[in-house]
């Protein structure tokens, strides 16, 4: 798949994931204030370059195409295989507000066409 072409305009801002009603990525942060430690869950984005950075320094998805590929496969392949539904409501927020002009719907349609999963009507 031409993942590089799909992500040409991506600036890695994460807007698509923050606006998506089905995205739920987070990170855990421990903070200390006045000798009281608290643990908080903070929203994060799989489209950020350091999202998959391991403690040892390895990053399996350092490049935009790799991150976008994971996002597409998670929403349209892995969840349907495991749970029987996609993680897309079709609201179009990720498309409408993307400053780089990415369109996940067009990418998925192109992938389906390339893999022969959808026949042209």
C-alpha positions in Angstrom: 0.0 0.0 0.0 1.2 3.5 -0.7 1.1 4.6 3.0 3.6 7.5 2.3 1.2 8.9 -0.3 -1.8 8.6 2.1 0.1 10.7 4.7 1.8 13.3 2.5 -0.1 16.2 4.1 0.0 14.9 7.7 1.6 17.3 10.2 1.3 14.9 13.1 -0.9 17.2 15.1 -3.3 14.5 16.3 -6.5 16.5 15.6 -8.0 13.5 13.8 -7.7 11.3 16.9 -8.8 14.0 19.4 -12.0 14.7 17.4 -12.8 11.0 16.7 -15.6 9.7 19.0 -14.1 6.2 18.9 -10.4 7.0 19.6 -9.4 6.3 23.2 -5.6 6.3 23.4 -4.2 7.6 26.6 -1.0 7.7 28.7 -0.5 7.5 32.4 1.3 10.3 34.2 2.3 10.3 37.9 2.7 13.7 39.5 3.6 14.9 43.0 2.4 18.0 44.6 2.7 18.9 48.3 4.1 15.3 48.9 0.9 13.8 47.5 1.3 11.6 44.5 -1.5 11.2 42.0 -1.8 9.2 38.9 -3.7 10.6 35.9 -4.9 9.3 32.6 -4.2 11.9 29.9 -5.5 11.8 26.3 -2.8 10.9 23.8 -2.7 10.2 20.1 -1.4 7.3 18.1 -0.5 9.8 15.4 2.2 11.4 17.6 5.8 10.4 16.8 6.6 9.3 20.3 3.4 7.4 21.0 5.0 4.0 20.6 8.4 4.9 21.9 9.7 2.2 24.2 11.7 2.8 27.4 14.8 1.3 25.7 14.6 3.9 22.9 13.1 1.7 20.1 10.2 3.1 18.3 8.3 0.7 16.1 6.2 3.4 14.5 8.5 6.4 14.2 7.3 7.5 10.8 3.9 9.0 9.8 3.0 6.2 7.3 3.6 3.6 10.0 1.3 5.4 12.4 -1.4 6.1 9.9 -1.2 2.4 8.8 -1.8 1.3 12.4 -4.7 3.7 12.8 -6.4 2.5 9.7 -5.8 -1.2 10.4 -7.0 -0.8 14.0 -10.2 0.9 13.0 -11.1 -1.1 9.9 -9.4 -4.5 10.2 -8.4 -5.5 13.8 -11.6 -4.4 15.5 -13.9 -6.0 12.9 -11.9 -9.2 13.1 -12.1 -9.3 16.9 -15.4 -7.7 17.7 -17.4 -7.5 14.5 -17.6 -3.7 14.0 -15.4 -0.9 12.7 -14.2 2.0 14.9 -15.6 4.6 12.6 -19.0 6.4 13.0 -18.7 8.1 9.7 -19.0 11.5 11.2 -16.2 13.0 9.1 -14.7 15.2 11.8 -11.2 13.8 11.2 -11.5 14.7 7.5 -13.2 18.1 8.0 -10.8 19.4 10.5 -7.5 17.9 9.4 -5.1 20.8 8.6 -3.1 18.6 6.3 -6.1 17.4 4.3 -5.8 13.7 5.1 -8.9 11.7 4.2 -9.1 8.3 5.9 -12.3 7.4 3.9 -10.4 7.8 0.6 -7.4 5.8 1.9 -9.7 3.0 3.1 -11.5 3.0 -0.3 -8.2 2.9 -2.1 -7.0 0.0 0.0 -10.2 -2.0 -0.5 -9.9 -1.4 -4.2 -6.3 -2.5 -4.3 -7.0 -5.6 -2.2 -10.1 -6.5 -4.2 -12.3 -6.4 -1.1 -14.8 -4.1 -2.8 -16.1 -4.3 -6.3 -16.7 -1.2 -8.4 -20.4 -0.7 -8.9 
